[in-house]
Amino acid sequence: MRVAFLCYRGNMKSGGQGVYLHALTRELAALGCEIDVFVGPPYPAELPWARVRELENQMFWGKRFDKRRGAFLDRARPWSIFRPLDFYEFAVTRFGFLPEPFAFSVRAARELLRELRAGARYDLVHDVQSVGYGLLGLQALGLPVVTTIHHPLSIDLRSSLARDRTFAEMKGSLTFYPVRSQARVARRLAAVLTSSEASKRAIARDFGVRPERIHDVRNGVELSAASERRARPERSELLFVGRCGDPNKGLEFLLHALALLPHDVGLRVLDDFPAFTPLEKTLRSLRLESRVRFSGKVSPAELERAYTGASAVVLPSLFEGFGLPAIEALAVGTPVVAARAGALPEVIAARSRRARQGDLRGARALGRRARRGARRAPPPRVTLRLASHRRAHPARVRARAARTPRAPATAEWALRGPGPVLRAVDLDRDMTHVIPTGTTRDSEFLFRRMEVLTLAATRVTPGARVLDSAAGLGQDSRALARGGATAVCAEPSHRMIELAKLVAAKEPAATPGRVTWARAWSEALPFRAASFDAAFCKGALDHFDDPERCIAEMARVTRPDGRVVLAVANFESLGCKLQRFAERVRVGAPRSGRRTYHVPSDHFTRYDAALLRRQIERFVAVESVEGTSLFWGVRRWARLLARLPESWALGLLRAADRVAARFPALADVIVIAGRPKTAE
């Protein structure tokens, strides 16, 4: 069998496609296949088992960043720029387009046609991720053509657009990724190969390829001949394997997590130092220069030594089509911390524990694991949460064992091992990071309306027993107690409880009802089933590590005819959308600092109306959904209200609130209530 491989970047150090090309051609050659490789620069170092055709590419995309006069010209052959395909590449790069995949596919098709005219015959043409129009020409000649797509470029495009802050950056993202052309080609090829179910679903969804034509062929790893038990690492050092320049690899998040670890824990990055990039600024702002070392690209032998010498390998990726470093590390017995993103949950054992992306506080547990190094027994599983924002506050963290399983989440982290599960829990939270409730007129109105709607939705009567989950200072429970209810405040933070008692001591007694406190974690409430007439959680659900378990617990402890009420901030409100739009069209450098539409560091879930309803409907029969407040956090709105007379400002706020009540999906806060569902 004779196979032609096409790969527009063939060097193993240029990314996963080079590694894939090297390993797959080697194994097919060992099976007796005859391999021809048509490859673009950077060229592979050596493929002795294959005939290699190096296709020329003047790399105009890289040269566009070289500001020297005439840098885009080939000094030896300056006239070569006027060749049709070369001039096309030069011209479109001036407008921000990436021509490399298309141009390579045309050059490869042209070279293959020469081989066919010379009498060569191919049983299969296997493209590796170029997915250019030239493949359709080869298929039109009657050749069976397949392509490997590790993940669709639409994922990179969405990630890039999410980071963009100006119109110029958005335009650059839209022109750089050839998403539409690759989708057209993929839909017309005989078959598409990928390496995970996650990528298969993404290709079918984003490229429109029929699922039956997408084949999940998993990658493998060559196991080392070394013993199963690796030696204890000499130093407490984490390992990152990936390209620093690829934002999807998530190195920036890992640097923020490293800043929270003890100073004796270091990080080794197998890539070149990211000079003159935002990563360099992040590294310096966090003062991590002495703790992070960049080793550059390494040989396969050095890569294996790096795996065995690391305390843990970390993959903080936003998406992975497969995640080869994960299985390479596991093959030599090194623990792996990986994002629950893309295919990584498939690569790492499904039974491993995971923690959501969105919090840095579990990083210290990883630090303890890194200092211990490898034990003779397999390592314990440790949760790690990484933040998707620029900065996060260092929080006091304690770990506790968790025995109950968790519902799957969308982006999580896991350190594999068969031991007990440790979960990072902040039991020392106080008022440090609570949003002030009365700094502006719109803030004062929002929090007052949020309290009124939440308490009204509980429908409690004198003598009723009410649970206030994550009660904070307990002001809502005291308000219910003044109406005759008995309120129980469940709060995990000892400091918050003591602070609440000090505040309550300065107020009149909450007669005729009363307020009691229970130090309790909302995911495992220490109360009997159906022991409350109502349970509510105001403004805290997105702080929970596992919000669905918290909702389930609230429904469990509430009587079947009782009420479960949730009040949650909506990060897809009209105000958030307007602020994001304003930032994107803003001319000039973006303002620094966190925006109100950014998820705070102590929030684990980014809620909108659809997600909130989907989670609560698993355990609660929803009876009412209300919204309150519009435009909270919009600066011009707050300034307008501050300049108006108080009565006029209040009228505007009430008018906006009526709109929010009618359209909860646009409101700043959503209050949803209903009866607990009975167990089937």
MOQUI-V552436 format. One line per field, one symbol per residue. ss: DSSP state (H for helix, E for strand, C for the rest). Layout:
ss->???
This chain:
ss->CEEEEEECCCCHHHCHHHHHHHHHHHHHHHCCCEEEEEECCCCCCCCCCCEEEECCCCCHHHHCCCCCCCCCCCCCCHHHHHCHHHHHHHHHHHCCCCCHHHHHHHHHHHHHHHHHHCCCCCCEEEEECCCCCHHHHHHHCCCCEEEECCCCHHHHHHHHHHHCCCHHHHHHHHHHCCHHHHHHHHHHCCEEEECCHHHHHHHHHHHCCCHHHEEECCCCCCCCCCCCCCCCCCCCEEEECCCCCCHHHCHHHHHHHHCCCCCCCEEEECCCCCCCCHHHHHHHHCCCCCCEEECCCCCHHHHHHHHHHCCEEEECCCCCCCCHHHHHHHHCCCCEEEECCCCHHHHCCCCCCCEECCCCCCHHHHHHHHHHCCCCCCCCEECCCCCCCCCCCCCCCEEEECCCCCCCCCCEEEECCCCCEEEEECCCCCCCCCCCCCCCHHHHHHHHHHHHHHHHHHCCCCCCEEEEECCCCCHHHHHHHHCCCEEEEECCCHHHHHHHHHHHHCCCCCCCCEEEEECCCCCCCCCCCCCEEEEEEECCHHHCCCHHHHHHHHHHCEEEEEEEEEEEECCCCHHHHHHHHHHHHCCCCCCCCCCCCCCCCCCCCCCCHHHHHHHHCCCEEEEEEEEECCCCCCHHHHHHHHHCCHHHHHHHHHHHHHHHHHCHHHCCEEEEEEEECCCC
